Amino acid sequence: MSLDFELQRFPKEIALKDSSKLLLRPLQTHDEKTFYEFFQSVPEAERMFIKHRVSDPKIIKDWCRNIDLGRNLPLLAVKNGQIAGTATLHQQLGGWKRHVGRVSVLVLPPFRGRGLARALVKEISAIARGVGLERVEAEFIGEQEAAIKMFAMLGFSNLLRLPDYVKDMQAITHDYVLMSLNLKTDEEYAGVG
């Protein structure tokens, strides 16, 4: 399948556990201000674990002005014009990991525990399968136990844990955890389909 085909499913409304509804859609160029505000609403202690300096408006501006959904597909969960959460599918379009995508997810505290992160990961994994990826990976800091547990409940398995391998934005070391989900079905393994 193609990315264009997968994107035809959006925008899409979803309901959380508490029956509140959110709109899922890919990032668009006009999202610059709300995307920046989203990252500023992430608790500072958690922002340290984000790989990019999202407190720098130039980074968000660059992301919104240079959208390449084939490489990085941010799927936004929007409520009343504000971004409540995002999941991103990162892809290598060539090389030895071209069949493997990477998934990242971030949900604001008021929307946690309501099934939003789970819904976003399921949607982004479905897109990954639809564009022909064979597996997706997710990276964590060891202290992100709730996220690791949620990904495990969605079928991701632990590939490795490296003690004190990564540093946060304040140069403090943390364990690195890599998990993976196999997107191939039994039929695909058997050559059926």
Rosetta silent file (secondary structure, phi, psi, omega in degrees, C-alpha in Angstrom):
SEQUENCE: MSLDFELQRFPKEIALKDSSKLLLRPLQTHDEKTFYEFFQSVPEAERMFIKHRVSDPKIIKDWCRNIDLGRNLPLLAVKNGQIAGTATLHQQLGGWKRHVGRVSVLVLPPFRGRGLARALVKEISAIARGVGLERVEAEFIGEQEAAIKMFAMLGFSNLLRLPDYVKDMQAITHDYVLMSLNLKTDEEYAGVG
SCORE:     score description
SCORE:     0.000 S_00000001
   1 L     0.000  174.117 -178.739    0.000    0.000    0.000 S_00000001
   2 L  -118.701  161.688  177.697    1.040    3.621   -0.158 S_00000001
   3 H   -62.877  -41.085  178.960    1.261    6.413    2.354 S_00000001
   4 H   -56.866  -41.384  178.477   -1.300    8.414    0.370 S_00000001
   5 H   -63.308  -44.506 -179.697   -3.758    5.545    0.740 S_00000001
   6 H   -62.690  -39.041 -176.725   -3.120    5.343    4.494 S_00000001
   7 H   -72.768  -14.400  177.503   -3.581    9.099    4.934 S_00000001
   8 L   -65.159  -17.262  179.848   -7.023    8.968    3.323 S_00000001
   9 L   -76.618   -7.863 -175.109   -8.316    7.643    6.679 S_00000001
  10 L  -117.618  150.641    2.482   -7.657   11.034    8.283 S_00000001
  11 L   -69.051  153.982 -175.625   -8.938   13.201    9.803 S_00000001
  12 E  -140.863  133.958  178.314  -10.547   10.589   12.019 S_00000001
  13 E   -91.932  137.497  175.501  -12.494   10.975   15.250 S_00000001
  14 E  -126.557  156.596  176.164  -11.746    8.665   18.170 S_00000001
  15 E  -114.134  135.297  177.365  -13.379    8.256   21.584 S_00000001
  16 L   -85.779  177.468 -179.596  -11.340    7.793   24.753 S_00000001
  17 L   -55.366  -33.256 -178.066  -12.271    5.602   27.732 S_00000001
  18 L   -89.776   13.215  179.231  -14.218    8.497   29.242 S_00000001
  19 L    72.649    0.772  175.119  -16.164    8.955   25.951 S_00000001
  20 L   -69.151  147.676 -175.322  -14.455   12.274   25.182 S_00000001
  21 E  -110.991  141.661  176.504  -13.756   12.654   21.474 S_00000001
  22 E  -132.695  156.849  178.400  -10.586   13.802   19.743 S_00000001
  23 E  -102.998  128.340  175.154   -9.657   14.292   16.126 S_00000001
  24 E  -100.568  133.067  177.927   -6.636   12.441   14.740 S_00000001
  25 E  -161.744  156.234  177.317   -4.828   13.995   11.788 S_00000001
  26 E   -68.727  157.908  174.577   -1.300   14.456   10.454 S_00000001
  27 L   -59.621  141.508  177.665    0.759   17.544   11.289 S_00000001
  28 L  -128.042  161.145 -175.867    0.165   20.487    8.952 S_00000001
  29 H   -59.387  -33.479 -178.116    2.157   23.649    8.299 S_00000001
  30 H   -75.947   -0.084 -179.064   -0.396   25.842   10.121 S_00000001
  31 H   -84.733    1.235 -172.770    0.133   23.815   13.345 S_00000001
  32 H   -51.083  -51.199 -176.666    3.382   25.601   14.233 S_00000001
  33 H   -65.664  -47.742 -177.665    1.974   27.693   17.099 S_00000001
  34 H   -70.716  -30.798  177.552   -0.180   24.936   18.654 S_00000001
  35 H   -68.260  -41.832  176.396    2.586   22.340   18.209 S_00000001
  36 H   -62.751  -45.655  178.476    5.016   24.618   20.057 S_00000001
  37 H   -60.953  -36.885  176.822    2.393   25.232   22.779 S_00000001
  38 H   -57.522  -51.953 -177.795    1.881   21.472   23.054 S_00000001
  39 H   -65.643  -31.755  177.360    5.556   20.876   23.820 S_00000001
  40 H   -71.260  -21.077  178.177    5.619   23.763   26.300 S_00000001
  41 H   -82.627  -10.939  176.072    2.707   22.084   28.133 S_00000001
  42 L   -72.268  131.473  178.635    4.783   18.943   28.676 S_00000001
  43 L   -52.121  138.327 -175.444    6.123   18.985   32.250 S_00000001
  44 H   -55.236  -38.476 -179.901    9.687   20.259   32.265 S_00000001
  45 H   -61.668  -31.723  178.999   10.978   17.127   33.973 S_00000001
  46 H   -83.224  -30.677  179.988    9.623   15.057   31.065 S_00000001
  47 H   -60.608  -26.242  179.349   10.832   17.462   28.376 S_00000001
  48 L   -62.622  -23.556 -176.401   14.382   16.526   29.350 S_00000001
  49 L   -90.629   -6.572  178.429   13.789   13.072   27.867 S_00000001
  50 L   -77.301  135.810 -173.542   12.716   14.338   24.428 S_00000001
  51 L   -65.507  -25.796 -176.669   15.534   13.912   21.916 S_00000001
  52 L  -110.619  155.974  178.812   15.135   17.383   20.424 S_00000001
  53 L   -80.013   78.400 -175.736   15.190   20.792   22.076 S_00000001
  54 L   -71.854   -5.647  174.105   11.446   21.357   21.726 S_00000001
  55 L   -79.843   -9.265  178.370   11.702   24.462   23.899 S_00000001
  56 L   -92.265  111.549 -178.004   13.372   26.138   20.904 S_00000001
  57 H   -59.358  -23.723  179.246   10.625   27.594   18.660 S_00000001
  58 H   -66.893  -33.299  178.476   13.000   27.381   15.668 S_00000001
  59 H   -65.134  -47.980 -178.838   12.993   23.571   15.894 S_00000001
  60 H   -64.888  -40.682  177.734    9.182   23.428   15.804 S_00000001
  61 H   -58.543  -45.720  179.321    9.101   26.013   13.001 S_00000001
  62 H   -61.937  -43.979  178.857   11.503   23.878   10.961 S_00000001
  63 H   -59.280  -44.033 -175.653    9.407   20.740   11.573 S_00000001
  64 H   -76.820  -25.610 -179.706    6.210   22.490   10.463 S_00000001
  65 H   -88.126  -19.748 -176.770    7.755   24.208    7.451 S_00000001
  66 L  -123.123   50.740 -178.047    9.573   21.112    6.169 S_00000001
  67 L   -68.845  126.657  174.374    6.998   18.369    6.627 S_00000001
  68 L  -132.361   87.569 -174.242    8.001   15.102    4.954 S_00000001
  69 L   -62.736  -19.176  176.126    5.360   12.587    6.024 S_00000001
  70 L   -71.789  -26.223  178.114    7.266    9.813    4.260 S_00000001
  71 L   -98.689  -47.391 -178.961   10.160   10.223    6.698 S_00000001
  72 E  -135.053  112.961 -177.912    8.459   11.560    9.828 S_00000001
  73 E  -111.241   94.285  174.619    4.712   11.286   10.178 S_00000001
  74 E   -79.605  121.571  176.028    3.441   13.111   13.289 S_00000001
  75 E  -102.626  118.070 -176.068   -0.159   12.086   13.965 S_00000001
  76 E   -96.690  143.702  169.473   -1.839   14.668   16.194 S_00000001
  77 E  -106.175  116.758 -171.758   -4.730   14.151   18.597 S_00000001
  78 E  -117.016  134.752  176.929   -6.624   17.445   18.683 S_00000001
  79 E  -132.541  120.969  179.237   -9.342   18.589   21.092 S_00000001
  80 L    51.993   41.973  177.272  -10.948   22.019   20.723 S_00000001
  81 L    80.396   -3.923  179.915   -8.087   23.240   18.544 S_00000001
  82 E  -109.280  145.802  179.361   -5.399   22.189   21.025 S_00000001
  83 E   -83.402  123.032 -179.543   -3.010   19.262   20.638 S_00000001
  84 E   -96.834  -25.912 -178.603   -3.527   16.686   23.405 S_00000001
  85 E  -168.933  164.477  178.384   -1.037   14.116   22.154 S_00000001
  86 E  -148.831  145.755  170.315    1.081   13.032   19.231 S_00000001
  87 E  -129.198  139.889 -177.759    2.588    9.842   17.878 S_00000001
  88 E  -124.898  136.137  171.719    5.224    9.899   15.173 S_00000001
  89 E  -102.226  117.778  178.812    6.315    7.244   12.715 S_00000001
  90 E  -103.300  132.721 -178.585    9.956    7.756   11.747 S_00000001
  91 E  -129.524  146.301  168.232   11.204    5.916    8.645 S_00000001
  92 L   -97.253  121.575 -175.178   14.499    5.310    6.897 S_00000001
  93 L   -84.145   -3.751  176.721   13.700    5.398    3.194 S_00000001
  94 L  -154.798  177.207  177.046   16.808    3.436    2.280 S_00000001
  95 L    87.878 -173.055 -171.095   19.578    1.396    3.832 S_00000001
  96 L   -77.872   -6.325  175.415   19.597   -1.658    6.016 S_00000001
  97 L  -116.732   24.585 -177.719   16.745   -0.492    8.304 S_00000001
  98 L   -66.778  -17.893  179.313   14.344    0.598    5.545 S_00000001
  99 L   -93.800    0.231 -176.454   11.873   -2.105    6.651 S_00000001
 100 E  -118.096  126.768  174.079   11.896   -0.878   10.275 S_00000001
 101 E  -103.040  165.045  174.912   10.054    2.197   11.535 S_00000001
 102 E  -121.698  135.513 -178.137   10.424    3.927   14.876 S_00000001
 103 E  -111.256  134.537  170.302    7.428    5.019   16.915 S_00000001
 104 E  -131.444  148.678 -178.559    7.371    7.778   19.500 S_00000001
 105 E  -141.687  145.330  177.985    4.352    8.982   21.466 S_00000001
 106 E  -149.061  127.632 -178.829    3.708   11.852   23.852 S_00000001
 107 E  -127.213  136.591  178.489    0.455   12.712   25.619 S_00000001
 108 L   -67.476  148.159 -176.890   -0.197   15.705   27.864 S_00000001
 109 H   -50.029  -41.154 -179.065   -0.918   14.880   31.532 S_00000001
 110 H   -63.544  -17.427 -177.476   -4.668   15.776   31.466 S_00000001
 111 H  -105.450    3.211 -179.897   -5.200   13.147   28.753 S_00000001
 112 L   -78.375  153.584  178.863   -3.175   10.338   30.308 S_00000001
 113 L    75.676   10.454 -177.764   -4.834    7.219   31.667 S_00000001
 114 L  -117.176    4.495  176.586   -7.712    7.627   29.227 S_00000001
 115 L    93.943    5.355 -177.716   -6.428    5.456   26.379 S_00000001
 116 H   -69.497  -47.379 -179.691   -5.060    8.196   24.126 S_00000001
 117 H   -59.140  -43.923  179.088   -1.459    6.935   23.993 S_00000001
 118 H   -59.695  -46.533  179.802   -2.706    3.419   23.253 S_00000001
 119 H   -61.914  -42.620  179.907   -4.979    4.712   20.444 S_00000001
 120 H   -64.527  -43.147 -179.956   -2.151    6.765   18.924 S_00000001
 121 H   -65.928  -40.546  177.370    0.309    3.855   18.978 S_00000001
 122 H   -61.497  -44.224 -179.573   -2.287    1.534   17.413 S_00000001
 123 H   -64.649  -44.913 -177.269   -3.001    4.066   14.640 S_00000001
 124 H   -69.117  -33.550  176.408    0.652    4.754   13.894 S_00000001
 125 H   -68.264  -37.512  177.225    1.408    0.993   13.885 S_00000001
 126 H   -64.764  -39.680  176.659   -1.459    0.434   11.433 S_00000001
 127 H   -63.428  -44.374  179.873    0.006    3.115    9.167 S_00000001
 128 H   -58.009  -46.041  177.854    3.438    1.456    9.440 S_00000001
 129 H   -61.949  -43.509 -177.792    1.948   -1.894    8.414 S_00000001
 130 H   -63.876  -29.131  178.787    0.018   -0.205    5.601 S_00000001
 131 L   -91.511    5.235  173.202    3.137    1.362    4.088 S_00000001
 132 L    94.929    8.691  175.853    4.894   -2.001    4.108 S_00000001
 133 L   -70.381  148.357 -177.569    7.124   -1.803    7.170 S_00000001
 134 L   -96.897  -22.688  176.471    7.848   -5.164    8.753 S_00000001
 135 E  -156.652  158.960  173.885    8.476   -3.983   12.286 S_00000001
 136 E  -127.523  146.717  178.488    8.445   -0.887   14.428 S_00000001
 137 E  -113.852  158.039  173.626   10.715    0.003   17.305 S_00000001
 138 E  -138.858  137.169 -178.913   10.204    2.225   20.303 S_00000001
 139 E  -111.605  143.155 -177.508   12.948    3.741   22.463 S_00000001
 140 E  -140.662  159.163  165.061   12.628    4.626   26.122 S_00000001
 141 E   -88.741  141.306 -175.238   14.501    5.911   29.111 S_00000001
 142 L   -50.922  -31.507 -178.242   14.477    3.215   31.799 S_00000001
 143 L   -75.403   -8.313 -179.007   12.334    5.330   34.137 S_00000001
 144 L   -82.364   56.555 -173.026    9.460    5.461   31.638 S_00000001
 145 H   -63.254  -39.717 -179.908    7.934    2.355   33.204 S_00000001
 146 H   -63.973  -42.139  179.050    4.281    3.195   32.460 S_00000001
 147 H   -66.076  -42.952  178.875    5.057    3.729   28.770 S_00000001
 148 H   -60.251  -42.741  179.058    7.118    0.540   28.593 S_00000001
 149 H   -63.991  -43.883 -179.455    4.246   -1.405   30.169 S_00000001
 150 H   -63.212  -43.041  178.502    1.683    0.088   27.768 S_00000001
 151 H   -64.210  -38.906  177.294    3.829   -0.762   24.729 S_00000001
 152 H   -61.939  -39.032  178.604    4.269   -4.320   26.069 S_00000001
 153 H   -66.578  -22.348  177.486    0.483   -4.623   26.366 S_00000001
 154 L   -90.000    4.581  175.881    0.272   -3.652   22.676 S_00000001
 155 L   103.205   -1.196  176.964    2.581   -6.522   21.710 S_00000001
 156 L   -72.602  141.459  177.818    5.980   -4.822   21.762 S_00000001
 157 E  -115.816  153.179  178.788    8.750   -6.981   23.167 S_00000001
 158 E   -72.333  127.040  174.812   11.976   -5.936   24.884 S_00000001
 159 E   -96.157  -41.581  178.589   14.986   -6.153   22.604 S_00000001
 160 E  -164.980  160.054  174.210   17.560   -4.730   24.984 S_00000001
 161 E  -137.639  120.375 -179.907   18.251   -2.611   28.024 S_00000001
 162 E  -111.577  115.269 -178.827   21.584   -0.821   28.329 S_00000001
 163 E   -64.574  137.184  175.592   22.365    0.579   31.791 S_00000001
 164 E    47.406   43.856 -173.731   23.400    4.262   31.948 S_00000001
 165 E   -94.643  -29.519 -177.773   23.650    4.438   28.157 S_00000001
 166 E  -118.488  160.345  178.251   21.890    7.720   27.328 S_00000001
 167 E  -121.625  138.815  176.498   21.989   11.215   28.794 S_00000001
 168 L   -79.289 -176.132 -176.159   19.059   13.565   29.209 S_00000001
 169 L   -67.148   -9.728  175.678   19.241   17.270   28.391 S_00000001
 170 L  -105.748   14.922  176.352   20.902   17.877   31.783 S_00000001
 171 L    66.916   24.322  175.452   23.617   15.270   31.052 S_00000001
 172 L   -92.572  132.522 -177.131   22.283   12.770   33.609 S_00000001
 173 E   -79.626  149.879  179.086   22.672    9.152   32.490 S_00000001
 174 E  -144.653  158.578  173.217   19.729    6.759   32.214 S_00000001
 175 E   -65.996  147.034  175.110   19.104    3.221   31.047 S_00000001
 176 E  -108.027  130.045  179.955   18.219    2.867   27.361 S_00000001
 177 E  -121.849  130.714  177.013   15.377    0.471   26.511 S_00000001
 178 E  -118.903  126.281  178.295   14.590   -0.691   22.977 S_00000001
 179 E  -121.557  159.932 -177.507   11.325   -2.492   22.219 S_00000001
 180 E  -145.706  149.002  175.161    9.982   -3.847   18.942 S_00000001
 181 E  -124.839  125.624  177.276    6.704   -4.973   17.387 S_00000001
 182 E   -81.413  123.975 -177.386    6.669   -7.401   14.484 S_00000001
 183 L   -94.136  -10.067  179.642    4.121   -6.212   11.919 S_00000001
 184 L   -75.929  138.234  178.318    4.218   -9.294    9.713 S_00000001
 185 L   -89.958  166.873  177.387    1.278  -11.659   10.095 S_00000001
 186 H   -57.602  -38.214 -179.980    1.486  -15.453   10.112 S_00000001
 187 H   -63.465  -37.768  179.302    0.060  -15.430    6.565 S_00000001
 188 H   -67.276  -37.105  177.285    2.856  -13.151    5.392 S_00000001
 189 H   -64.829  -36.072 -177.441    5.431  -15.506    6.921 S_00000001
 190 H   -81.473   -5.145 -179.106    3.818  -18.447    5.137 S_00000001
 191 L    78.315   15.069  179.474    3.824  -16.556    1.815 S_00000001
 192 L   -95.753  146.381  171.982    0.007  -16.603    1.707 S_00000001
 193 L   121.738    0.000    0.000   -2.011  -13.548    0.882 S_00000001
